[in-house]
Amino acid sequence: MNAIALLFLVGVLFLAGEVFVPGGILGILGALAMAAGCGVAFVRLGMAGGAVATVAAVALLGLTLWAELVWLPKSRLGKGMIVESSVDAQSQPPIAAADIVGKTAEAETPLVPTGYVLVEGRRYEAFSQSGHVAKGAMMRVAGQDNFRLIVIKI
């Protein structure tokens, strides 16, 4: 009887530990320990004892899952584990408006032939039709491609 209780306890602890150490290994070990406890119960206690142990294992599993999925997220510890912040930044520079064509641009980086330019204080990705352009050179916006400006030397 002690072996059955010990296997169930180890199984529940492994299943609970899966919340803190993700990857599935502790969950699999916990399930195997619970199944081993049921197997030992069938061998030592017969069919009726094994059935009672299996019902107890399923109840413990349900209680553990309820604690992990319902109670823990509402607890102080669980709230500390949840990331609630978001990133408000953009990974790409803004797409230029259509009225930017014809305006003056300054090379913020060397354009070889792509790089970044400043147009009216805003940074845009640009492609130089004039080939390589040094940093600080003045250019004119000749057009727009999908997500970048097309510039030429003045």
N, C-alpha and C positions, 0 to 999 in steps of 0.2 A: 504494500500500500504506500510505503514511503517513496519507493522508486517512481510510482505513478505520479504522486503529488510533486515530487522533485522535477520530473520531466515536464509536467504541466507548468510549473513555476518558471523553469528555464525557458520554455517555449513562449510564455507570456512576456518575460523580460526581453527576449530577443525580438519579439514582435514590437514591443514598445520602443526598443532601441532603434528600430528601423526609422523612426521619425527623426532621430538625431544624427544617424549615420546612414544616409541614403546609399542606394546601390543594389539593394535586393538580397545581399548575402545574409544579413541578420534575419530578414523575413523568411528566407528559405530555411535557415537553421531553426528558427522558431517553429515553423510548420512541421519540420522533420521531428523536432522534440515532442510536439503535441501528438503527432501520429505515432511516435514510438511509445508514448505514454498510453495511448489507446491500445496499441498492440500488446504491451505488457499487461494491461488490464484484461484483455481477452484471454491471454495465456494463463494468468494467475487466478482470475476471478470468474472465468467462464463466460458464457454468452450473455447472461443478464448483467454481470458486473462490467463487462466490456461495453455493453450498450449504455449503461449509466455513465461510464467514463467518457464515452463518445459524446453523449448529450452535454456533460459537464465541459468537455473541451470546446464544443461549439458555443456554449454559453460564455465561456471565458474569451473565446475569440470575438464574439459579438460585443462583449463588454469592453475589450481592449480596443476594438475598432471604434466604438462609440466614444471612448475616452480620447482617442487620437483625433477623430474627425469632428466631433461635436464639442466636447468639453475643452480640450486643449486650445483651440483657436480663440476661445472666449476668455481663457485664463491670462493672468499677467505674464507668465512665462511664454505662452503661445503668442501673445501680442508682440512680445519682444523679438520673436523669431520671424515675424511677417514683415516684408519690405513693402512700405506704403508710399514711398517717394517715387517721383517720376522725373524724367529728364525733359526739359523744355527746349533744349538746343536743337539745332539742325545739323545734319551731317554734310549737307551740300550748300554751297552758296546760293543766294536767291536767284530765281530766273528773271532775266531782264524784261522790262516792258517794251512794247513795240516802238515807243517814241524815243528810245535811246539811240537809234540809228542816226548817225550824223554828228553825234556829240564827241567831244574830245576825251581821250582816255590817257592815263599815265600808267606805264608798266610798273607794277608793284614788285614783280619778280621778273627775272629774265624770261623772255618768251622764246622757247627753243623747239618747235614753234608754238607750243602751248605754255600757258602760265596764267598769272592773275594780273588784272588791271583794276585801276580805280576810276570810276566814272561818277562824278558828283559826290565823292566821298564814300561810295559803296563799292565793295569788292566783288568782282565777277571773274569767272574763268573765261579765258580768251584764247583764240587761235590767230596767229599772225600770218597773213598772206604774204608778207614781205620777208619771211624767213626769220632768222634769229634777230631778236631785238633786245638791247641791253636794258637793265633795270633803270627806271627813271625816264625813259624815252617817251616822247609825246606821240600819240597816235590818234587816229580817227576811227570810230566804229562804223564799219562798212555794212554790217548785217548781223544776222543771228542764225546760229545753227541750233540744234535741238536744245542743248543746255549751256551753250557758251556763246560768247560774242565773237564775231569775225572782225579783226582790226587790221589797219594798214598804217604804215609810217606816214607822217605828215611831211 
